[in-house]
Amino acid sequence: MVFHRASERLRCHHCAAERPVPEVCPECSDADLRALGLGTQRVVDALHERFPDARIDRVDRDSTRRKGALQKVLDTIHSGKTNILVGTQMLAKGHHFPNVTLVGILDADGGLFGADFRAAERMAQLLVQVAGRAGRGQRPGRVLIQTHHPDHPLLRVLVREGFSQFAQAALIEREQAALPPFSCLALLRAEAPQRERAMQFLEDARVCAMRLADKSVLALGPVPAPMERRAGRFRAQLLLQSDDRAPLHGLLMPWLEELETLKSARRVRWSLDVDPQEML
């Protein structure tokens, strides 16, 4: 749950659930509750303290919720009235700000250590896109990256040698770990109101897969999803991996037919994602 100061409510950005901010901790009843983290509103507040005379505009889901709000902010930016612009990834793509000469990227570490093996790749793409907002006019641009891990090998390659060399380094890591594009994946997802039901279905599915597959197909899991609970349901997943596409794909159709007959399948929602682009 994320604290939204404008509405004084907690909101989940994944299922849209909302609740009032509690007056005391529901676990220990302590009333000393403090908002932490680096949301855009907190960044704006900090910038106002440091630059009290600056015009600071914010672009995020909350500030652009109303019809026409985003265009109004963009018009202000292009008019030159905005001194500092704070925003989420919404600002990274498709906008041309010729007067921007300095871009700061806050807390870039999430992409370096994400649960999805593509997290570093997406982080690099985003950094390149955000960096492209600086110096688009006549004046040169500068990019500052905030990180607790400035010596991370992939980040160092990206900063010093560019995205092409980053991609080559990332591919070497993928090959060593037998991850795509050097292997093929199929991800079976399940969710249920009870954790045990989702895990039991996936365990039954794993047994079926190992009976039908040859030795080149590995079954990893079942395990809880990185975001285990969403919208009141528990989520889990089972990953099938093979160095070759043919044995994995040859397994899927008979496997699906057996999954539909499982008794445990009737008590869960499940789906099969071949070549998954998201591991969450």
C-alpha positions, 0 to 999 in steps of 0.5 A: 500500500502506497501513501497518497498525501493528496487524498490521505489514503493508502492505495495499491497500485496493482489492484486499486484497493484503498483504505484510510491511513491507520492512526496506530500500527495494526500490529503493535498499536504504536501511534508513531507512524511515519511516511518513508520512501522516495515518492514524487511528492516527497521529492517535490517537498525536499526540492521546495525546501532547497529551492524555495523560489523555483517553479516545480511541476510534477508528472505522475499518475496522481497529478495527471489523473484528471482530463487535460491535466497532463497537457496543462503541465506539458504546456507549462514546461514548454512555455519555460515557466517550469524550473524543475520537473519531477516525475515517474517513468511517464516522462521517459518516453515520447517527450521533447524538452529542449531546455532540459540540461540536467537529469537526475535518476533517483534510486536506480538500484531496483533494476539491478537486483529485481526478481525478474532476470530482465530487470537490469535490461529494463533498467538500462533501457530506462536510463538511456531513455531518461538520459535522452531527455537532457541536452536535446537543444543547443546546450549539452546535457548532464545525467546524474544517477543515484545508486548504492552500488556504483561498482555494479559491473553492468551499471559501470559498463552501461555508463562508461561504454554505452548500451551496446556493450551493456547488452554484450555483457548482459548476454554473457551473464544470460548464457552462463545462467542458461537464461533466454535467449540461450534457453526456452521457458514456460511459466505456469501461474496459479492463484487462489484465495488460499496459498495451499490451493495454488501450491498444491495445483502447481505441485500436481502440475510439476509431477505431470510435467516430469512424467511426460517430459524427457530429461532435457526439460527442468521444472523449477518450483513451485514457488510463491510469486515475487508479489505473492498476494494481490487483490486478496488472492495468493499467487504462485508459479512453476517454471519449465526450462529447456535448452532446446525449444522442441522438447519443451513445446512438444510437452506443452499440449499433452501437459495442458490436456492433463492439467485440465483434468486435475482435481486441484485445477478446479479450485484455482485460476491458472494460466500458461505463459510461453516465453514469458516476458514478465516473471512476476 
